[in-house]
Amino acid sequence: MPASNAANVRSIKIVIVGAGSVGVTTAYALLLSGLAAEIVLIDIDKNRAQGEAMDMSHAAHFAQARVRVGESYADCEGATAVIVTAGVNQKPGQTRMDLVKTNYGLFKTIIPQIAAAAPHTILVIATNPVDVLTHAALKLSGFPVERVIGSGTAMDTTRFRHELGKHFGVNPRNVHAVIIGEHGDSQLPVWSLASIAGMRLKDYAAQKGIPYDQEVMDGCSQRTKDAAYEIIQRKGKTNYGVASVLVSILEPIITDGDALVTVSRVGTYGGVDDVALSMPCKLNRRGAHHDVPLLLDENEKALLKKSAESIKEVLTACEQ
């Protein structure tokens, strides 16, 4: 880490609201990353949160950071970012949208308190359904749009690159492909722009001497979409992947890194106004910014509009 960024880390405070599996795993990943000097856990179950903080403090010997439990939302004061993971978890057989009523109601309680204590922070929303709740957090906080960010399809994009990397036999970091739209059933892969080594996937396959089969590619995107459901069916939750993704969202915010990440932000998509969904955004210390629009093909434009309309329908029902 450059010396200027290392110095900046000494003043970085990150608050995590919700000390469940995602919140605690995120705190631990953040602790080991060395990106923050202070990590604060806020949870309704303070005793459990205290136990988690005590346990993590024994790892702080290797990471040079302080982990503590907040007494109230007033402890959000001075936070560079507040990550919200609090809410009812997705159960086997549930869609993310099934969680909306309970978690929307919870946000009405917690977001105004966070905003009052930390009016200059950046909100990072991880609670599902993340697009609906990113929109709710924007309205409830009164923050500028760039300072309310949903984790969105950052996790799906990571899973997608993993699937494609496995198929083509390359490191996922060398796969340039994104999932956009809803973090959920209407998400869509941007096949028209997917590439490896600067070549479209069909061209890369041809140069490598292997067949390109769109049905196999569609299987990669379907496994991406189904991954969370399958993990939840097997172990009851997802936590490691999403925690790593949340830290990857925080890093360019903390370091002013101008990284392009597929995150959820309120805007106009596919002609649908005032809806949150994921597109590549530039992340830095000021928040999430739409850099340039993606050059989608006509089919992808239609699917993006459908995804936006799906989220908008839920938003409208919540706000009635």
Buried (B, 14 or more C-beta within 10 A) or exposed (E): EEEEBEEBBEEBBBBBBBBBBBBBBBBBBBBBBBBBBBBBBBBEEBEBBBBBBEEBBEEBEEBEBBBBBBEEBEBBBBBBBBBBBBBBBBEEEBEBBBBBEEBBEBBEEBBBBBBBBBEEBBBBBBBBBBBBBBBBBBBBBEBEBBBBBBBBBBBBBBBBBBBBBEBBEBEBEEBBBBBBBBBBBBBBBBBEBBBBEEEBBEBBBEEBEEEBEEEEBEEBBEBBBEBBBEBBEEEEBBBBBBBBBBBBBBBBBBBBBEBBBBBBBBBEBBEBEEBBBBBBBBBBBEBBEEEEEBEBEEEBBEBBBBBBBBBBEBBEEBEE
